[in-house]
Amino acid sequence: DNGKIISISPSDIKKVSENNIFAKYNVVFELKTDLNFHKYPFEDHKLPIVISNDFFTPNEMIFTVDASSFQIQPNIRPAGWIIRDTSVDAGFLPLQLDKQDATKKAENPKAIFYVNFIKSSARKALVIFLPLFAAAFFSLLSFIMTAANIVGKFSLAITAVTALLGYRFVIEQMMPLVGYFTTTDAIYLFLLFFTFINFAIQLLLTRRYMVEAETKEADKHKIAESIEKSNSVWFIIMSLLLGIITTYIIFT
């Protein structure tokens, strides 16, 4: 199913027992299957190979398979992937031909061979997420700087935003071409929104410091202390949000 046979060898008769004839065919085929990238780059993949016979019904012929009948050569190692295990199943799949008439249906014998792949390393996840979270942490560091360091706080906060915007073009080169949101998209958008909020908070805090420092020249020390407390509170709040929401996105 979803493929085509490229070549098939003549039958190789192995054994004739009573009314059973055992024949072997070497077949080369190619197939296409839809992979699920919703959890990219944390996803694993299951490759189904479905063999069907459209010329017989289950009453006329069935496939019989077992786990030992499906083996993969040890030297077959797709780049970046490890074959975790394989499984097989057989039966038939009913196909509804008319939604208005349940009696109009076709059934064909099918055999399904599954190959389960897992990633061989966390390399791609690290390449994607380390720069993203580094920018987010730089944004958080702006809350640790002293209230009087207006230029430093502002520069650190805006640098995190621009770094994320620029790195999006790098991520696009590594992303699969799909029409739906992946885990990478969700984390990127959250971190971009997160760093922008941090930047907006820094603008408000620095503006408050400058306005109050100009109007209350004698109370600069108290103003600075008040801003420092606000920085500490916001640092804790935003750190908790970063950890909780990121964990939620990854594990849901």
SERO-4910 file (N, C-alpha, C, O; in steps of 0.05 Angstrom, whole numbers):
BEGIN
 pado doro    nc1    nc2    nc3   cac1   cac2   cac3    cc1    cc2    cc3    oc1    oc2    oc3
  Asp    A     17    -24      0      0      0      0     18     25      0     39     25     13
  Asn    A      9     46    -15     24     71    -17     52     67    -28     71     81    -21
  Gly    A     55     46    -45     82     41    -57     79     27    -83     57     23    -94
  Lys    A    102     19    -94    102      5   -119    125    -15   -119    146    -11   -107
  Ile    A    120    -38   -133    141    -58   -135    160    -51   -158    151    -46   -180
  Ile    A    185    -50   -151    205    -43   -172    214    -68   -187    217    -67   -211
  Ser    A    219    -90   -172    226   -115   -186    218   -138   -169    216   -136   -144
  Ile    A    213   -161   -181    206   -186   -167    219   -209   -181    218   -211   -206
  Ser    A    232   -227   -166    246   -250   -177    227   -272   -184    205   -273   -174
  Pro    A    236   -291   -201    220   -316   -205    217   -331   -179    234   -328   -161
  Ser    A    197   -347   -177    192   -362   -152    214   -383   -148    223   -396   -167
  Asp    A    222   -386   -124    242   -406   -116    227   -427    -98    222   -422    -75
  Ile    A    220   -450   -110    205   -470    -96    223   -483    -75    244   -495    -81
  Lys    A    214   -481    -50    230   -492    -28    221   -519    -19    238   -537    -13
  Lys    A    195   -524    -17    186   -549     -6    157   -554    -16    141   -536    -18
  Val    A    151   -579    -21    124   -587    -28    116   -608     -7    127   -629     -5
  Ser    A     96   -601      9     87   -618     30     57   -622     28     42   -603     32
  Glu    A     49   -647     22     20   -653     18      9   -634     -3     16   -635    -26
  Asn    A    -10   -616      6    -22   -598    -14    -10   -569    -12    -21   -551    -24
  Asn    A     12   -566      3     24   -540      6     50   -537    -10     67   -555    -11
  Ile    A     52   -514    -23     76   -508    -39     88   -483    -26     75   -463    -24
  Phe    A    114   -485    -19    128   -463     -7    146   -450    -28    164   -463    -39
  Ala    A    141   -425    -33    157   -411    -54    168   -385    -42    156   -373    -24
  Lys    A    191   -378    -52    205   -354    -42    208   -334    -65    216   -342    -87
  Tyr    A    202   -309    -60    205   -288    -80    222   -265    -68    218   -257    -45
  Asn    A    241   -256    -83    256   -233    -75    244   -208    -88    243   -206   -113
  Val    A    234   -190    -72    220   -167    -82    233   -141    -74    241   -138    -50
  Val    A    236   -123    -92    246    -96    -86    223    -76    -91    211    -76   -112
  Phe    A    218    -60    -71    195    -41    -74    202    -15    -59    221    -14    -43
  Glu    A    188      5    -66    190     31    -52    163     40    -43    143     34    -56
  Leu    A    162     54    -20    136     62    -10    139     89      4    161     98     11
  Lys    A    116    103      6    115    128     20     96    126     44     76    113     43
  Thr    A    104    138     66     87    138     89     88    165    103    108    179    102
  Asp    A     66    173    115     65    199    129     76    196    157     67    180    173
  Leu    A     97    211    162    109    211    189     97    233    206     89    254    196
  Asn    A     96    228    232     84    247    251    106    263    264    123    253    279
  Phe    A    107    289    257    128    307    268    117    326    289    130    347    295
  His    A     94    320    301     83    338    321    102    343    345    103    365    356
  Lys    A    117    322    352    135    324    375    164    331    367    182    329    384
  Tyr    A    169    339    342    196    345    333    209    365    351    197    385    358
  Pro    A    235    361    360    253    339    352    254    316    372    274    302    374
  Phe    A    232    312    388    232    291    408    216    266    398    212    247    413
  Glu    A    208    267    373    191    245    363    207    220    355    230    222    347
  Asp    A    194    197    359    203    172    347    184    166    324    163    178    321
  His    A    191    146    308    174    140    285    169    110    283    185     94    289
  Lys    A    145    104    273    137     77    267    132     75    237    114     89    226
  Leu    A    147     58    224    145     55    195    128     30    189    136      8    195
  Pro    A    104     34    178     87     11    171     91      2    142     90     19    124
  Ile    A     95    -23    138     96    -34    111     72    -52    108     70    -74    121
  Val    A     53    -44     92     27    -58     89     26    -73     62     29    -61     41
  Ile    A     23    -99     63     20   -115     39     -9   -125     37    -19   -136     56
  Ser    A    -21   -120     15    -50   -127     11    -53   -141    -16    -37   -138    -34
  Asn    A    -75   -157    -17    -82   -170    -42   -110   -162    -49   -130   -169    -35
  Asp    A   -113   -145    -70   -139   -134    -77   -156   -152    -95   -178   -145   -103
  Phe    A   -145   -176   -101   -159   -194   -119   -174   -217   -104   -188   -233   -117
  Phe    A   -171   -218    -78   -184   -239    -62   -198   -227    -38   -190   -205    -29
  Thr    A   -218   -240    -29   -231   -233     -4   -220   -250     19   -207   -270     13
  Pro    A   -225   -242     44   -215   -258     66   -227   -287     67   -215   -305     79
  Asn    A   -249   -291     53   -261   -318     52   -245   -336     33   -246   -360     35
  Glu    A   -230   -323     14   -216   -339     -6   -186   -342      1   -174   -362     -6
  Met    A   -175   -322     15   -147   -324     21   -141   -306     45   -153   -285     48
  Ile    A   -122   -314     62   -113   -298     85    -83   -299     86    -70   -318     77
  Phe    A    -71   -279     98    -42   -279    104    -38   -290    132    -53   -283    150
  Thr    A    -17   -306    135     -9   -315    162     20   -307    166     37   -313    149
  Val    A     26   -293    188     53   -283    193     59   -288    223     41   -292    239
  Asp    A     85   -287    229     94   -288    257    118   -270    260    130   -261    240
  Ala    A    125   -264    285    146   -245    290    173   -253    277    188   -237    268
  Ser    A    178   -280    277    204   -289    267    206   -286    236    228   -288    225
  Ser    A    183   -282    223    183   -280    194    192   -252    184    195   -248    160
  Phe    A    196   -234    203    204   -206    196    230   -200    209    232   -196    233
  Gln    A    251   -199    193    278   -193    203    291   -171    187    285   -168    163
  Ile    A    309   -157    200    323   -134    187    353   -139    189    363   -147    210
  Gln    A    367   -135    168    396   -140    168    409   -121    188    402    -97    190
  Pro    A    428   -131    204    441   -114    224    456    -90    213    460    -70    227
  Asn    A    465    -92    187    480    -70    176    462    -47    166    472    -26    156
  Ile    A    436    -50    168    417    -29    160    414     -9    183    401    -16    202
  Arg    A    427     14    181    426     34    202    420     61    191    439     75    182
  Pro    A    396     70    190    390     97    180    405    118    196    407    116    220
  Ala    A    415    138    182    431    159    195    414    173    216    393    184    211
  Gly    A    425    174    241    412    188    263    390    172    277    377    182    295
  Trp    A    385    147    268    364    131    280    374    103    288    393     93    277
  Ile    A    360     92    307    365     64    316    339     49    314    317     58    322
  Ile    A    340     25    302    317      7    300    312     -6    328    328    -23    336
  Arg    A    291      2    341    286     -8    368    275    -36    368    285    -54    381
  Asp    A    254    -40    352    242    -67    350    224    -68    325    220    -48    311
  Thr    A    214    -92    319    196    -96    297    172   -113    307    174   -126    327
  Ser    A    151   -111    292    127   -127    298    111   -132    272    115   -118    253
  Val    A     95   -153    273     79   -160    249     50   -166    258     45   -174    281
  Asp    A     32   -163    239      4   -170    244     -9   -176    217      1   -167    196
  Ala    A    -31   -191    218    -44   -198    193    -74   -199    198    -83   -204    220
  Gly    A    -89   -196    177   -118   -197    179   -130   -185    154   -121   -189    132
  Phe    A   -152   -170    158   -164   -156    135   -174   -129    145   -180   -125    169
  Leu    A   -177   -111    126   -186    -84    133   -211    -78    116   -210    -78     92
  Pro    A   -234    -73    129   -258    -66    114   -257    -38    103   -248    -20    117
  Leu    A   -266    -35     79   -266     -9     66   -295     -2     59   -308    -16     43
  Gln    A   -305     20     70   -333     29     66   -334     43     39   -321     64     35
  Leu    A   -349     33     20   -351     44     -7   -372     66     -9   -369     84    -25
  Asp    A   -392     65      8   -414     84      7   -423     90     36   -432     72     50
  Lys    A   -420    115     44   -427    123     71   -457    120     76   -466    116     99
  Gln    A   -473    122     55   -502    120     58   -512     91     59   -534     86     67
  Asp    A   -495     73     49   -504     45     48   -482     28     61   -461     24     49
  Ala    A   -487     18     86   -467      3    100   -461    -24     88   -440    -36     93
  Thr    A   -478    -34     70   -474    -60     58   -453    -58     35   -442    -79     27
  Lys    A   -448    -34     26   -429    -31      4   -401    -28     16   -392     -6     23
  Lys    A   -387    -50     18   -360    -49     29   -343    -71     17   -354    -91      6
  Ala    A   -317    -68     18   -298    -87      7   -278    -95     29   -271    -78     45
  Glu    A   -270   -120     29   -251   -130     48   -229   -144     33   -234   -161     16
  Asn    A   -204   -138     40   -181   -151     28   -161   -160     49   -158   -147     69
  Pro    A   -149   -183     45   -129   -192     64   -104   -174     64    -95   -164     43
  Lys    A    -94   -169     88    -71   -152     91    -51   -163    112    -59   -177    130
  Ala    A    -26   -157    108     -5   -163    127     10   -137    132     17   -122    114
  Ile    A     14   -130    158     27   -105    166     53   -111    181     53   -126    200
  Phe    A     74    -99    171    100   -102    184    108    -74    195    109    -55    180
  Tyr    A    114    -73    221    122    -48    234    151    -48    241    162    -67    250
  Val    A    164    -24    235    191    -20    244    191      5    262    183     27    253
  Asn    A    200      3    287    199     25    306    227     37    308    247     23    314
  Phe    A    229     63    302    255     77    302    255     96    326    235    109    333
  Ile    A    279     99    338    284    119    359    309    134    351    326    124    337
  Lys    A    311    158    361    335    175    355    360    163    368    359    154    391
  Ser    A    382    164    353    407    153    364    421    172    383    438    163    399
  Ser    A    414    198    383    426    217    401    408    242    404    388    245    389
  Ala    A    415    259    423    400    283    427    413    307    413    408    330    421
  Arg    A    430    302    393    445    323    380    427    345    368    432    369    373
  Lys    A    407    337    353    390    357    340    374    374    360    371    398    357
  Ala    A    365    361    382    350    376    403    369    396    416    360    418    422
  Leu    A    394    388    421    412    407    434    419    430    415    421    453    424
  Val    A    423    424    390    430    445    370    407    465    368    412    489    365
  Ile    A    382    456    370    359    474    367    354    490    393    350    514    392
  Phe    A    354    476    415    344    488    440    365    502    457    358    521    472
  Leu    A    390    494    455    410    508    471    412    538    465    412    554    484
  Pro    A    413    547    439    413    575    434    387    589    443    388    612    452
  Leu    A    364    575    440    339    588    447    338    593    477    330    615    486
  Phe    A    345    573    493    344    576    522    366    594    532    363    607    553
  Ala    A    389    595    518    410    614    525    400    643    523    405    659    541
  Ala    A    386    648    501    374    675    498    354    681    520    353    704    531
  Ala    A    338    662    527    318    666    549    332    671    575    322    688    591
  Phe    A    353    656    581    368    661    606    381    688    607    383    700    628
  Phe    A    392    697    584    403    723    583    382    744    589    387    764    603
  Ser    A    358    739    579    336    758    585    330    758    615    325    780    626
  Leu    A    332    735    628    327    734    657    349    748    672    344    760    693
  Leu    A    374    747    662    396    760    676    393    790    679    405    802    696
  Ser    A    376    802    661    372    830    663    359    838    689    361    861    698
  Phe    A    345    819    702    332    825    728    352    825    751    347    835    772
  Ile    A    376    812    746    396    811    767    413    836    769    424    842    790
  Met    A    415    850    747    432    874    746    420    896    763    396    897    768
  Thr    A    437    914    772    428    935    790    409    955    776    410    958    752
  Ala    A    392    967    791    372    985    780    385   1009    766    374   1020    746
  Ala    A    408   1017    775    422   1041    764    434   1034    737    440   1053    721
  Asn    A    439   1009    731    451   1001    705    429    999    684    423    978    674
  Ile    A    419   1022    676    396   1024    658    404   1014    630    389    998    618
  Val    A    427   1023    620    436   1015    594    441    985    592    433    972    572
  Gly    A    454    974    612    460    945    612    435    928    613    433    908    598
  Lys    A    415    935    630    391    920    632    375    921    606    365    901    596
  Phe    A    373    945    594    359    948    569    372    933    547    359    920    531
  Ser    A    399    935    545    414    922    523    411    891    525    407    878    505
  Leu    A    413    880    549    411    851    553    383    841    545    380    820    533
  Ala    A    363    856    553    335    848    547    329    849    517    317    830    507
  Ile    A    337    870    504    331    872    475    348    854    459    340    845    437
  Thr    A    373    847    468    390    828    454    378    801    453    380    787    432
  Ala    A    365    792    475    352    766    475    330    765    455    327    744    441
  Val    A    314    786    452    292    786    432    303    785    404    294    769    388
  Thr    A    323    801    397    334    801    370    348    775    364    348    766    341
  Ala    A    361    763    384    375    737    379    355    715    372    360    699    354
  Leu    A    332    715    385    311    695    379    300    700    351    295    681    336
  Leu    A    295    725    344    284    731    318    303    722    296    295    712    275
  Gly    A    329    727    300    349    719    280    353    689    278    357    678    256
  Tyr    A    351    675    301    356    647    301    333    631    288    336    608    281
  Arg    A    310    644    284    288    630    272    295    621    243    286    600    235
  Phe    A    312    636    229    319    629    202    337    604    203    337    588    184
  Val    A    353    600    224    369    576    227    352    552    232    356    531    221
  Ile    A    332    555    250    314    533    257    299    523    232    295    499    229
  Glu    A    290    542    215    275    535    192    290    515    173    277    499    160
  Gln    A    316    518    173    332    500    156    333    471    167    338    453    152
  Met    A    328    468    193    328    441    205    301    429    209    298    405    215
  Met    A    280    445    205    253    435    211    242    419    187    249    425    164
  Pro    A    226    399    192    212    384    170    191    402    158    180    419    171
  Leu    A    186    398    132    166    414    118    138    403    123    128    385    108
  Val    A    125    413    144     98    404    151     80    428    154     90    451    157
  Gly    A     54    424    153     35    446    154     23    450    181      3    465    183
  Tyr    A     34    437    202     23    440    229     45    449    248     68    448    242
  Phe    A     36    457    272     55    465    293     69    441    305     56    421    311
  Thr    A     94    443    310    109    423    324    117    433    352    112    456    359
  Thr    A    129    415    368    138    423    394    159    445    392    159    463    409
  Thr    A    176    444    372    196    465    368    183    492    363    192    512    374
  Asp    A    162    492    346    148    517    341    136    529    366    138    553    372
  Ala    A    123    511    382    110    520    407    130    532    427    125    553    439
  Ile    A    153    518    430    173    528    449    185    554    439    190    572    454
  Tyr    A    191    555    413    202    580    402    184    604    406    193    625    415
  Leu    A    158    601    399    139    623    402    136    631    432    134    654    438
  Phe    A    136    611    449    135    617    478    159    633    487    156    653    501
  Leu    A    183    624    479    207    638    488    209    666    476    219    684    489
  Leu    A    200    669    451    200    695    439    181    714    455    188    737    461
  Phe    A    157    704    461    138    720    477    149    725    505    146    746    516
  Phe    A    163    705    516    174    707    543    196    729    544    195    746    562
  Thr    A    214    729    524    235    749    524    224    777    518    234    797    529
  Phe    A    203    779    502    190    805    497    177    816    522    179    840    527
  Ile    A    164    799    538    152    807    563    173    817    582    170    837    595
  Asn    A    196    802    583    218    811    600    228    839    592    234    855    609
  Phe    A    230    843    566    239    869    556    219    891    563    228    913    571
  Ala    A    193    885    561    173    905    568    174    911    598    171    934    606
  Ile    A    178    891    614    181    896    643    205    913    650    204    931    667
  Gln    A    227    907    636    251    924    641    246    953    633    256    971    646
  Leu    A    232    957    611    226    984    603    210    999    625    215   1022    632
  Leu    A    190    985    635    173    997    656    189   1003    682    185   1024    694
  Leu    A    206    984    690    221    987    714    242   1010    712    245   1026    730
  Thr    A    256   1011    689    276   1032    685    263   1059    682    273   1079    692
  Arg    A    239   1060    669    225   1085    667    216   1095    695    218   1118    702
  Arg    A    206   1076    711    198   1083    738    222   1093    754    219   1113    769
  Tyr    A    245   1081    751    269   1089    766    277   1117    758    283   1134    775
  Met    A    277   1122    731    286   1149    722    267   1171    730    275   1192    738
  Val    A    240   1166    728    221   1186    735    222   1192    765    222   1216    773
  Glu    A    222   1171    782    222   1176    810    249   1187    820    249   1203    839
  Ala    A    271   1180    807    297   1191    814    298   1221    808    311   1236    823
  Glu    A    285   1230    787    285   1258    780    267   1275    798    273   1297    806
  Thr    A    244   1263    806    225   1278    823    232   1276    853    224   1293    868
  Lys    A    246   1255    860    253   1251    889    283   1247    891    293   1225    897
  Glu    A    298   1268    887    327   1267    886    338   1257    912    358   1242    912
  Ala    A    327   1264    934    338   1256    961    332   1227    967    346   1216    985
  Asp    A    314   1215    954    306   1187    961    316   1167    940    304   1146    936
  Lys    A    338   1173    927    349   1155    907    355   1128    917    350   1107    904
  His    A    366   1127    942    373   1101    954    348   1084    958    348   1060    952
  Lys    A    327   1096    969    302   1081    973    289   1072    947    278   1051    945
  Ile    A    291   1090    927    279   1083    901    294   1059    889    281   1041    878
  Ala    A    321   1059    891    337   1037    881    330   1011    895    328    990    882
  Glu    A    326   1012    921    319    989    937    291    977    928    288    953    925
  Ser    A    273    996    923    246    988    914    247    974    887    234    954    883
  Ile    A    263    985    869    267    973    842    280    946    844    273    927    830
  Glu    A    300    944    862    314    918    865    295    897    875    297    874    866
  Lys    A    277    904    893    258    884    903    239    876    880    232    852    878
  Ser    A    231    895    864    214    888    841    228    870    822    216    851    811
  Asn    A    254    875    817    270    858    800    271    829    810    268    810    795
  Ser    A    275    827    837    276    800    849    250    785    846    250    761    840
  Val    A    228    799    851    202    786    849    196    777    820    188    755    815
  Trp    A    202    795    801    197    788    773    216    766    764    208    749    747
  Phe    A    240    765    774    259    744    767    248    717    775    250    697    760
  Ile    A    238    715    800    226    690    810    202    682    794    199    659    786
  Ile    A    184    701    789    159    695    774    165    685    746    154    665    737
  Met    A    183    700    731    189    692    704    204    666    702    201    651    683
  Ser    A    221    661    722    236    636    722    217    612    726    220    592    712
  Leu    A    198    615    744    178    594    748    161    589    723    156    567    715
  Leu    A    153    611    710    137    609    685    153    595    664    142    578    649
  Leu    A    179    602    661    196    589    641    198    559    645    195    544    626
  Gly    A    202    551    670    205    522    675    179    507    672    178    485    660
  Ile    A    157    518    683    131    504    683    120    502    655    111    480    647
  Ile    A    119    524    640    107    523    613    123    507    594    112    492    577
  Thr    A    150    509    595    167    493    577    163    463    582    161    448    564
  Thr    A    162    455    608    157    427    615    130    418    604    128    395    594
  Tyr    A    110    435    607     83    428    597     83    424    567     71    405    558
  Ile    A     96    441    552     96    439    523    110    413    514    101    400    496
  Ile    A    132    406    527    148    383    519    133    357    525    134    338    508
  Phe    A    120    355    548    108    330    556     79    327    549     66    308    558
  Thr    A     67    346    534     39    343    526     37    341    496     16    339    485
***
